[in-house]
């Protein structure tokens, strides 16, 4: 990828593929390129060379507007810092991607999804009065409510205590099974990584190891 100073050689020789419904953990030390890889998978960062295919479409054969439209239809995101809109209630945060997509049932679908993640009594609450675990569950509901083909999660439990993180991860895996969403996680947590079907270890911008096995969920 490039920036104003020239070429940044962050990732090299990265090759892997995932099928629908599969789960994968991207692991590695801080600075190894995990989050950059996630951004490239989403089409948010542009590599100097290489191809990312989503549902058979080369993301970088599309212009920026077309990539944004495809992300809106096919990709969900969950971030460590939640990324909720502070001026919107929990319900409004979850409704937002549906309204942007022109869904007429946005309120109903968002209400049902918040109930699914255990926040049916917190619809009218703003992020500032929600706990970290509750905010992450709102973020999960917002990501899954559009039923994305792929969900990308960057350290989704990094800001949470152990028990809350376990609850959030179980919800994520449950929703993965129910909706058939392909799940790609960046994590430092070996326990979370072990629950995924595929584990991709990044070292100094390269894949150092790929493991596959039965996921324990």
C-alpha positions in Angstrom: 0.0 0.0 0.0 1.1 3.6 -0.4 0.9 6.9 1.5 2.2 10.4 1.1 5.8 9.3 1.8 5.8 6.5 -0.8 5.3 2.7 -0.6 4.8 1.0 2.8 5.8 -2.6 2.6 3.5 -3.9 5.4 2.1 -7.2 4.0 3.8 -9.6 1.6 2.9 -13.0 0.1 -0.5 -13.3 1.8 -2.6 -16.1 0.3 -5.7 -17.7 1.8 -9.4 -18.4 1.1 -12.5 -19.0 3.2 -15.8 -20.5 2.3 -19.2 -19.3 3.4 -20.0 -19.9 7.1 -16.4 -20.6 8.1 -14.6 -18.9 10.9 -11.0 -17.7 11.0 -8.7 -16.0 13.5 -5.8 -13.8 12.4 -3.2 -13.8 15.2 0.2 -12.3 15.7 2.2 -9.8 17.6 1.3 -6.1 17.7 2.6 -4.4 14.5 2.7 -7.6 12.5 0.1 -6.3 10.0 -3.1 -8.0 11.3 -5.4 -4.9 11.3 -4.0 -3.7 8.0 -4.9 -7.1 6.5 -8.4 -6.8 7.9 -8.7 -3.3 6.3 -7.5 -4.6 2.9 -10.0 -7.6 3.1 -12.7 -5.0 3.6 -11.5 -2.8 0.7 -10.8 0.1 3.1 -7.1 0.1 2.3 -5.8 -0.4 -1.2 -2.8 -2.7 -1.7 -0.1 -1.9 -4.3 -0.7 -5.3 -5.8 -2.8 -8.4 -5.2 -6.5 -9.3 -5.3 -9.2 -9.6 -2.7 -12.3 -11.5 -3.9 -15.6 -11.2 -2.1 -18.4 -13.4 -3.5 -16.4 -13.8 -6.6 -15.9 -10.1 -7.2 -12.4 -8.5 -7.2 -12.8 -5.6 -4.8 -10.1 -3.6 -6.4 -11.5 -3.8 -9.9 -14.3 -1.6 -8.5 -14.1 2.1 -8.0 -14.4 3.6 -4.4 -18.1 4.2 -4.6 -18.8 0.6 -5.9 -16.6 -0.8 -3.1 -18.5 1.2 -0.5 -21.8 -0.1 -1.9 -20.6 -3.7 -1.8 -19.3 -3.3 1.8 -22.8 -1.9 2.8 -24.4 -5.0 1.3 -21.9 -7.8 2.1 -19.7 -6.8 5.0 -20.2 -6.1 8.7 -17.6 -4.7 11.2 -17.1 -5.0 14.9 -14.3 -2.9 16.4 -12.6 -2.9 19.8 -13.6 0.7 20.4 -17.3 -0.1 19.5 -17.6 2.9 17.1 -21.2 3.7 18.1 -22.8 7.1 17.3 -22.9 8.9 20.6 -25.9 11.0 19.6 -28.0 8.0 18.7 -29.8 5.6 21.0 -29.0 1.8 20.9 -32.0 1.3 18.6 -31.1 4.2 16.3 -27.5 2.9 16.1 -28.7 -0.5 14.9 -31.3 1.0 12.6 -28.8 3.2 10.9 -27.3 0.7 8.3 -30.8 -0.6 7.5 -32.0 3.0 6.9 -29.0 3.7 4.7 -29.9 0.6 2.7 -33.5 1.8 2.3 -35.1 -0.9 4.5 -38.6 0.0 5.4 -38.6 -2.5 8.3 -35.5 -0.9 9.9 -37.1 -0.3 13.4 -38.7 -3.8 13.6 -35.5 -5.6 12.5 -33.3 -3.5 14.8 -35.6 -4.1 17.7 -35.6 -7.9 17.2 -31.8 -8.0 16.8 -31.2 -6.0 20.0 -33.6 -8.4 21.8 -31.5 -11.3 20.4 -28.3 -9.9 22.0 -30.1 -9.3 25.3 -30.7 -5.6 25.1 -34.5 -5.5 24.5 -34.9 -3.3 27.6 -32.1 -0.8 26.6 -33.4 0.4 23.2 -33.7 4.0 24.2 -30.4 4.3 26.0 -27.5 6.2 24.6 -24.0 4.7 24.5 -22.7 6.9 27.3 -25.0 5.2 29.8 -24.3 1.6 28.6 -21.5 -0.6 30.0 -18.6 -1.7 27.7 -20.2 -5.1 27.2 -23.6 -3.5 26.4 -22.0 -1.2 23.9 -20.2 -4.1 22.2 -23.5 -6.0 22.0 -25.1 -3.0 20.3 -22.1 -3.0 17.9 -22.7 -6.8 17.3 -26.4 -6.2 16.6 -25.6 -3.4 14.2 -23.1 -5.6 12.3 -25.4 -8.7 12.1 -28.7 -6.9 11.5 -27.9 -6.5 7.8 -27.1 -10.2 7.6 -23.7 -9.7 6.0 -21.9 -12.4 4.0 -18.7 -11.6 5.9 -18.2 -10.2 9.4 -14.8 -8.7 10.2 -13.9 -8.1 13.9 -10.8 -6.3 15.1 -10.0 -7.3 18.7 -13.7 -7.4 19.6 -13.1 -8.3 23.3 -10.0 -6.2 23.8 -11.7 -3.6 25.9 -13.8 -6.0 27.9 -13.3 -8.0 31.1 -13.0 -11.8 30.7 -16.5 -12.7 31.6 -18.1 -10.0 29.4 -15.7 -10.9 26.6 -16.8 -14.5 26.8 -20.5 -13.5 26.6 -19.8 -11.3 23.6 -17.8 -14.0 21.8 -20.5 -16.6 22.4 -23.0 -14.3 20.9 -20.8 -13.7 17.9 -20.4 -17.5 17.2 -24.1 -18.1 17.8 -25.0 -15.4 15.2 -22.4 -16.8 12.9 -24.1 -20.2 12.9 -27.6 -18.8 12.7 -27.0 -16.5 9.8 -24.3 -18.4 8.0 -22.0 -15.4 8.1 -18.3 -16.0 7.4 -16.4 -14.7 10.5 -12.9 -13.3 10.4 -11.4 -12.2 13.7 -8.2 -10.4 14.6 -7.3 -11.4 18.2 -4.5 -11.8 20.6 -6.6 -14.3 22.6 -5.4 -17.9 22.0 -8.7 -19.2 23.5 -10.8 -17.2 21.0 -8.5 -18.3 18.2 -8.9 -21.9 19.2 -12.6 -21.7 18.7 -12.2 -20.8 15.0 -12.0 -23.3 12.2 -8.9 -21.6 10.8 -6.0 -19.9 12.4 -3.7 -17.6 10.4 -0.5 -16.4 12.1 1.0 -13.2 10.8 4.7 -12.4 11.5 6.4 -9.4 10.0 3.7 -9.0 7.4 3.8 -12.6 6.2 1.8 -15.7 6.9 4.0 -17.8 9.2 1.5 -20.6 9.8 -2.0 -21.7 8.9 -3.9 -24.2 11.0 -7.3 -25.8 10.4 -9.2 -28.0 12.7 -12.5 -28.6 14.4 -13.7 -25.4 16.0 -14.7 -25.6 19.7 -17.6 -23.2 20.3 
